[in-house]
Amino acid sequence: MFKLWYHVSNNGDGSVSVYFHKTEDEARAADAALDEGWGEPCYGNIDIQIDKDGKLKFLKETEFHMET
């Protein structure tokens, strides 16, 4: 099992993009680098497990940070 870190970016046209990172520090830094005024900063992680058949199993979201 491993943690997949991400941050979410508002694209300004009603859509969002999710960017994936190897570490919490990378996700936090990428989130902090976003232009202010485009929504709330948010990053987090989910636990992922790879089963014996090579399929990904997404477990519950374990951590999510959102500043308002």
N, C-alpha and C positions, 0 to 999 in steps of 0.2 A: 504494500500500500504506500502511496505517496501523496503529498499535498500539491495541488496545482494552484498556484497563486495567480490572481488576475486583477486588473483594474478596468473600470468602465468609463468610456468617454462619450460625451454628448457630441454628436456631429453637427448640431446647429440647424438641422433640417427636419427634426422630428424623429430621427433615427439615432441609435447608439451603436458603439462598437465595443467589443470585449477584447482586451489584450492579455495574453498569458505570459507569466514570468516564472523563473526558476526559484526565486526566493522572495520572502516578504519584503526585504529591503528594496529589491528591484521594483516590486509592485507599488510600494509606498512612494518611492522616488518618482516613478513614472506618473503616478496620480498627482503628486505635488507639483509636477512640471506643467500640468494642464493650465490653459488660460483661465483666469478667474472670470466668473460671470456666466459660465456655461453649465451651471448646475452644481449639485453638491459633490464634493470629493467622495469617492468610494472605491474601496479595494477589499479583497478578501481571499478566501481559499475554499476549495472543496477537496475531500479525500477521494482518491481514485484507486481502485484495485483492479489488477489484471488477472482474470481467471485462467484456468489451465488451458482453455481453448483460445487464449489470446484476446478475448473480448474485454472491453473496458466496463467496469461497474462503477457508476458514480454514486458515492455514498452521500450522506447528508452534508450540507454545507456546515462547516465547522467554525467559521469565523467570518464576520463581515463588519467593515468599518464604514461609517457614514457620518460625515460632519455636516451640521446644518448651520 
